[in-house]
Amino acid sequence: MSSTSRYACDPLEPGTQCCGRYNYPGLSVHELTFKKGDIMTIIEASKDPNWYKARRLDGEEGMIPISYVSISQSPPASAPPPLKPKATQVKQPTDLLDMPWYHGGLTRRDAEKLLINTKNGTFLVRDSANYTDDYTISLSYANNVEHYRVCKDKRGSVTIDKETHFKDLVTLIKHHQENADGLCTRLKFVLEKTSSGLKDEDKIVIIPEDELRVISVLGKGEFGDALCMGFYKETQVVIKLLESIKGAGPTQQFLNEVSIMMTLRHPNIIEIIGISLESQPICLVKEFVAKGSLEQFLRSRSRAVVTKSQLSFARDVCNGMAYLESKNIVHRNVTARHILLTDALTAKISKFWVTCKGKSCSVKWAAPETIKRNVFTIKSDVWSFGILLWEIYSCGRLPYPRIPTNEITEQIDKGHRMDPPEGCPDNIYRIMRQCWNADEIDRPAFHEIKKLLV
């Protein structure tokens, strides 16, 4: 018996069979991996009409994107009879972004604010502020917050006391949830992150390759990735060809980061629209804005034109950074060239990642702790924002104009800070100086800076 295939338009009934049109890698623990030609049975619909729960012939179940399958009105003649479903195996997430206790670049100060006055044994895990690739467990006990450094050794295992080693951070946390074993108390209660991390409804929009149309090449990104202008359906977009991950394929961390980035919705953040996994190289599809970078605008317009928009630019960027701050997301490279402008001259933040540890930052914009220890936190972003303010009010001049790049760190250590740009309001310069406090604890948070930008 021949079968008639169609793409899903109306809601699908449980028991409907479908066939994979493309390979789909299963981008989170809740999604079902399948290959082109695999036969699956719809179990139930979800709140999102583009996603259904389905079962493979081997009994494995999970969510599938309906755009990646064709729907058969009757089972294909060549399909083997369905097997009895086996007991569902619960996949254990191994990526830190799946862990409710992992808060990424949260600062020590903010961790203490969250944990103070919580039950004994309430904990979270964050990136170490002082040691690249290490982590910190922050643990509430007896009205105090204790911090424990988790070190990674040369073999990749992790330890707190340098005596007992675990294969990874997840295993270590599970151990200490059952045993105090050197901590002030065992890890009893997870302080879950409220914004970052994957949830069931957080799905990556997978864009079929044939729905993308490249019109022209705009240039190259920092890692050699080509930037193109094109269209997704009828919408003008920027298409980033990810040459940097060509061949090896996308890692789970990369896919998880894209998933989180796609949940970010703010008028001052460039929107990530989707990703095409079929194409070679993989394509990241982003919102298109017409006016280019803030850096170009500052340098190409007259001072009179720039002056009218300086405060607006500063507020836009600060609003976007305050939003990222609320999500515990560290940008790592806040500069005018990474701020894009719409036709209405609204500033939008671009080129940020969620968990890339050790991502490079230009020395002229980098905080002292970043230069010395390769540490990236929300407060190192605040330092960079102060440099960005200087760029805005100097009409796009390069920072530290009279100091050689290799002497900048030494001069900062000696207490040197840039003078205010010509015509810069006193209150704006005071904000810059607060952002440039040597001790990150003394720098204001972005939500505090917002109130000062008047």
C-alpha positions, 0 to 999 in steps of 0.5 A, a space after each residue: 500500500 502506498 502512503 501519502 505524505 504531507 507536512 503537518 498543518 492541523 493538530 496531529 492525533 495520537 497514534 499518527 505515524 511520521 517519518 524523519 525528513 532530516 537527521 535531528 540530533 536531539 538538542 536537550 535531554 527532553 528531545 528525541 534524536 532521530 535520523 532521516 527515514 526513522 519511523 515515529 509515532 505521535 504520542 501527544 501534542 504540546 503547547 507549542 504547535 511546532 513540537 510533539 511528543 513522539 516514540 521511535 520504533 525502539 521505544 525511546 520517547 521525546 519531543 520532536 520538531 514537526 518541521 523535521 518530519 513528514 506525516 503519513 496517512 497510513 504506515 509505509 509498507 516498508 516500515 517494520 511493525 512497531 515494537 512494544 515500548 520499553 520502559 522509558 529511560 530517563 536521560 541524565 543531563 550532563 551539561 552544566 546549563 541543564 543543572 538547576 544549581 548552576 548560576 554561571 558568572 554570578 558574583 560572590 556578592 550577588 550569591 550572598 544576597 541570594 542565599 542569605 536568610 535561606 535554610 541551612 544547606 541551601 546552595 548554588 554553584 557558580 564560576 570561580 571569579 579568580 580561577 579560570 575553569 574552576 567553580 565555587 560552591 556557595 552554601 548557606 549555613 547558620 545565617 552565613 554564606 560559606 564558599 568552597 572552591 572546586 578545583 580541576 586537576 590536569 586529568 580533568 577530575 574535580 576536587 574540593 579538598 585535593 584528596 577526594 577526586 570526582 570525574 566531573 562537577 555533577 558527580 561531586 555535587 551528587 556526593 555532597 548532597 548525600 554527605 557533608 564530607 568536609 563541608 559545613 553541612 551537606 548540600 540539601 536545597 538547590 537555589 534554582 536559577 530563575 532565568 538561565 538554563 533550559 526548560 521544557 518549553 525552551 526550544 531552538 528554532 531549527 530552520 531548514 536550509 531551503 528557507 534561507 537565502 543569502 544575498 551578499 557577504 557583509 564581512 568576517 567575524 572575530 573567529 573567521 565566521 562569514 557574516 552574510 545579509 539574506 532572507 529567512 522566508 520574507 524577513 531580512 536577516 543576518 546569517 552567520 556561517 559558523 566556520 569555526 565549528 565546521 567539521 567537528 559539528 556543534 557541541 552540546 554546550 554550543 547548542 545549549 547556549 543558542 537555546 538560552 540566547 533564543 529565550 532572550 527578548 529585550 529591545 536592546 538585545 539583538 534577537 537570535 531567530 534560529 539555527 540551520 543544522 543542515 547547512 555546511 557550515 552551520 548557520 546562526 540566523 540573527 536579527 538584521 539592523 540597518 545602521 551598522 555598528 555604534 563605532 562606525 556611527 560615532 566616527 562617521 557623523 559630525 560631533 553635533 549629530 553624535 551629541 544629540 544621541 549620546 545619552 540615548 545610546 548610553 541608556 540603551 546599552 545600559 538597559 540591555 546590560 541590566 537585562 543580561 545581568 538579571 539573567 546572570 549572563 556575562 557579555 565579556 566584550 562590551 565595546 562600541 563595535 559590538 553595539 548595533 543601531 537600528 534605523 531609529 538609532 536604537 542601540 542593540 547589544 550583539 556578540 555575547 555568549 552565555 557560558 564561554 569561559 576564557 573568551 578574549 577581550 581587547 586590553 583597552 576594554 578589559 578589567 584588571 582582573 580579566 587581564 591578569 587572571 582571565 576572569 570574566 564577571 558581570 562586574 568586569 562587564 561594568 568596567 568595559 561599559 565605563 570604557 564604552 561610555 568614554 567611546 560614546 562621549 569622545 565620538 568614537 576615539 580609541 581608549 587610552 589614546 596616548 598610552 601604548 597598548 603594552 603599557 596600559 595594564 601597568 598604568 592602570 595598576 598605578 591608578 591612571 584613569 582616562 580624563 573626561 572627553 571634551 564636553 563630557 557632562 560631569 555626572 557621566 564622567 563620575 559614572 565612568 570613574 565608578 565603573 573603573 574602580 580597581 576592586 570589582 566589589 566597589 563597581 556599581 551594578 547595571 541596574 544602579 547605573 540605569 538610575 544615574 544616566 540622567 
